[in-house]
Amino acid sequence: MASRNFIYINAKRNVNVFSLLQVSDSELHIQGICSQSNTLKTFRKDRIIEEFNSLDDALSRYETLDKSLYNHLVSASNKKPSLLEVCFTGFKKGDKERLIILAEENKLLVRSSVTQNLQFLCCGYNAGPTKVTAARMQGVIILNEDEFGLMLETGEIADA
C-alpha cells in the first residue's frame, strides 16, 4: 500500500515526520490515516516542508533539518477560508440547524449532500461511513464539530 511520507510544520510551529495511508487530496489539504496513530489526520499542503519516498528517508532528513528555517510557513498561511462549501451529516436536528447558521454567518455555502465542489464534510456522532468514504475519495476534508469551529475561528484545520 502506497504511503505519503513528509516533514510538516503545524500551527504551533512544531516540526515532525508523518506517514499517511489511504491519502485523499483537495486543493489545499491532504488527509489520510496516520500510520503512527492509526487516526484520520488532515494537513495543509503549504506547510509540508519536504516529501520522501519512505518513512525512513523522512526520519533521516528530520535529524539534520534546521527546523527554525520554516516558521514563515505558519505565519504566511493563517488566512480564514472564504467562498467554501460545507455539508453537515450525522447531527441531531437542533445541532445541525445551529451549525448551518454558524456556517452561513461565516459566509460558507451550506450543501445538503456531497457535491462536486464540496470542500468540507462536518461529521457528527451518527455520520454514515458510506458518505464519509465517498467524500474522502473526492478529496473532501472531513471535520468534526470542534475542528469546524476552529477552522471558522482561525482558518486552521486541526493538525498534529
C-alpha positions in Angstrom: 0.0 0.0 0.0 1.5 3.4 -1.0 2.1 6.0 1.6 2.9 9.7 1.7 5.9 10.5 3.9 6.8 14.0 4.8 8.1 16.6 7.2 5.5 19.0 8.4 5.2 22.2 10.5 2.0 22.7 12.3 0.2 25.9 13.6 2.2 25.8 16.8 5.5 25.7 14.8 6.2 22.1 15.8 8.0 20.2 13.1 7.5 16.4 12.8 7.6 13.5 10.4 4.3 11.9 9.2 3.4 8.9 7.1 -0.1 8.7 5.8 -2.0 5.8 4.2 -5.3 6.0 2.2 -4.5 9.6 1.2 -7.0 11.9 -0.4 -6.1 15.3 -1.8 -8.0 18.5 -2.1 -6.6 21.8 -3.5 -5.2 23.0 -0.2 -5.1 19.8 2.1 -4.2 16.2 2.2 -5.9 13.8 4.5 -5.2 10.2 5.4 -4.8 7.5 8.0 -1.7 8.3 10.1 0.5 5.2 10.2 1.8 6.1 13.7 -1.6 6.9 15.5 -4.0 5.0 13.1 -6.3 8.0 13.1 -7.6 10.3 10.3 -5.4 13.4 10.0 -5.5 16.5 7.9 -2.6 18.5 6.8 -2.2 21.8 4.9 -0.2 21.4 1.7 1.5 24.7 2.2 3.1 23.5 5.4 4.7 20.4 4.1 8.4 21.1 4.3 9.6 18.1 2.2 8.2 14.8 0.9 10.0 11.5 0.8 9.7 8.0 -0.8 9.9 6.3 2.6 9.4 7.0 6.3 13.0 6.0 6.9 14.2 8.7 4.4 11.9 11.3 6.1 13.2 10.4 9.6 16.9 10.6 8.4 16.3 14.0 7.0 14.4 15.2 10.1 17.5 14.5 12.2 19.6 17.0 10.2 16.9 19.6 9.5 17.2 23.2 10.8 13.6 23.4 12.0 13.8 27.1 12.7 14.0 27.9 9.0 10.3 27.0 8.4 8.4 29.3 10.8 7.4 31.5 7.9 5.2 28.7 6.5 2.9 29.2 9.5 2.6 33.0 9.7 2.2 33.3 5.9 -0.7 30.8 5.7 -3.1 31.8 8.5 -5.9 33.0 6.4 -9.6 32.3 7.0 -11.3 30.4 4.3 -13.9 32.1 2.1 -16.4 31.0 -0.5 -16.2 27.5 0.6 -18.8 24.7 0.6 -19.7 22.6 3.7 -22.1 19.8 4.4 -23.2 18.6 7.8 -24.1 15.0 8.5 -24.7 12.8 11.5 -26.0 15.5 13.8 -29.3 15.8 15.7 -31.7 18.3 14.1 -31.1 21.1 16.5 -27.3 20.8 16.4 -27.3 20.7 12.6 -29.5 23.8 12.4 -27.1 25.7 14.8 -24.1 24.7 12.6 -25.8 25.7 9.4 -26.5 29.2 10.9 -22.9 29.4 12.1 -21.6 28.4 8.6 -23.8 30.9 6.8 -22.8 33.7 9.2 -19.2 33.0 8.2 -20.1 33.2 4.5 -19.8 29.4 3.8 -22.2 27.9 1.3 -24.1 25.0 3.0 -24.9 21.9 0.9 -27.3 19.2 1.9 -25.2 16.4 0.2 -21.7 15.7 -1.0 -21.5 17.8 -4.2 -18.7 18.1 -6.8 -17.4 21.3 -5.3 -17.7 20.5 -1.7 -14.6 21.2 0.4 -15.7 20.1 3.9 -17.9 17.4 5.4 -18.5 18.1 9.1 -19.5 14.9 10.8 -21.4 14.3 14.0 -21.7 11.2 16.1 -24.0 9.4 13.7 -22.3 10.1 10.3 -22.7 7.3 7.8 -19.5 5.6 6.7 -20.6 5.4 3.1 -21.0 9.2 2.9 -17.7 9.8 4.6 -15.8 7.4 2.4 -17.3 8.9 -0.8 -16.4 12.4 0.3 -12.8 11.4 1.2 -12.3 9.7 -2.2 -13.5 13.0 -3.8 -10.9 15.0 -1.8 -13.3 16.5 0.6 -11.8 17.3 4.1 -13.6 15.5 6.9 -14.0 17.5 10.1 -15.7 17.0 13.5 -17.6 19.9 15.1 -14.6 21.1 17.2 -12.4 21.2 14.1 -15.1 23.1 12.2 -15.3 25.7 14.9 -11.5 26.1 15.0 -11.5 26.5 11.2 -14.1 29.3 11.4 -12.3 31.0 14.3 -8.7 30.8 13.0 -8.7 29.5 9.4 -6.8 26.4 10.7 -7.6 22.8 10.2 -6.6 21.0 13.4 -3.4 19.1 12.8 -0.9 17.2 14.9 
